[in-house]
Amino acid sequence: MKMPAGLDIARLYDAHAQPLFAFLLNFTRAEADTRDLLQEIFVKLAREPQLLAGVREERAFLIRLAHNAAIDLMRRRGTREKTRENFAAEIISPFAPTSDPDEKVFREELAIALGELPEEQRAVVHLKLWSELTFEEIAAALDISPNTAASRYRYGLDKLRARLRPLYEEMKKAE
Amino acid sequence: MNDDMEQFERRLCRQSLREIPKAWRAEILTAARETQAAHYASRMAHRSFLSTFKNQLSTFFWPHPQAWAGLAPVETVKSAPPSPEAMAELKKQQRMFAELVGASVAPDADRRKIFLPRPRSERTEILTA
C-alpha cells in the first residue's frame, strides 16, 4: 500500500519500540496490556504525525506518550491501589530469562521488588538504570523537575537495596 | 555516593531486559499503516469533495463564461448613473421633439411616470395627453 510522504513509522518502531516495550512491561507487568499500549502509541503517531513536529528528543517524547498511556490504562482499569495489588500478584518479569541460577533468583526478586515500588519511583528507576537517561531527560519525559526525578530515584534505589540486601550480600560473598 | 551503592547500581544495570516479541513489529506496523492510509484517504476524500463542489458551483453559475464576459461591460454601462451632460442633451432632444409634434413638454415633476404598471385604460390617456 502506497503511503503518503511523511512520518516513517517503521523507522520510529525500529529505533524506539524495544525501550518502550521494556518501560511499559515494567509498568503494566502484563504482556497483553504492553502490546495494546505500544500499538496505541504507534497508531496515535500515524494518525497525528504533527505530534512529532518540532520534537528534538524523540525518545523522551515517546516515553512521555507511553507513560501517559499507561496511566490512562490504569485509571480505566480502576484505582492505582488495585493495580498495585495486581502487580504484586503477577509473576511476569521485565527481565530476560537466564540460565545462571543465581542471576535467575536475583532477577525474580528484583522484578518483585520493582513491582512493590510506587509507580512514580519505578518509572524513574527504570529510565535511569535501563534506558540510561539523565535526570534532565527523565524530568522532560515524565513532566517533573530534575530534582524530583533525582529524589524519586534515590528513594526507589534505597528501597530496592533494602529489599534485596540479604540476597545481594550473599551473592557478593559467593563472588 | 558510597561504593556499595555504586556496585549495587552497576549490578542492576547489568540485568538484561526482555526483548520485544518479533511478531509484534508486523502487527503494530500494519495497524499503524492502516490508520495512516485511512487518515490519508479521508483527507483526500474531503479535498475531493470540496473540489467537486466548487466545480459544480462553477458549472451552475457560470455555464458560458465568454457570454458573461461579453455582458459585463453592458452591465457596467447600464448600472452607471447618467452624466449631467447626457441628461441636458436628453432634455434638449425632448423639447425639440415636442416642438416638432406641436406639444409642450411638461416639467419633470409634473410628468407622469409612464412605465409604472397600471390599468390599460390609463395608458391610453397618457398617450393622448
Interface residues (C-beta under 8 A of the other chain):
Chain A: M1 M3 P4 L7 I9 A10 Y13 A17 Q18 F21 A22 L25 E31 R35 L38 Q39 F42 V43 L45 A46 R47 S93 P94 F95 A96 P97 T98 E103 F106 R107 L110 L129 W130 L157 L160 R161 L164 Y168 K172
Chain B: M5 Q7 F8 E9 R11 L12 C13 Q15 S16 L17 R18 E19 I20 P21 W24 R25 E27 I28 L29 A31 A32 R33 T35 Q36 A37 H39 Y40
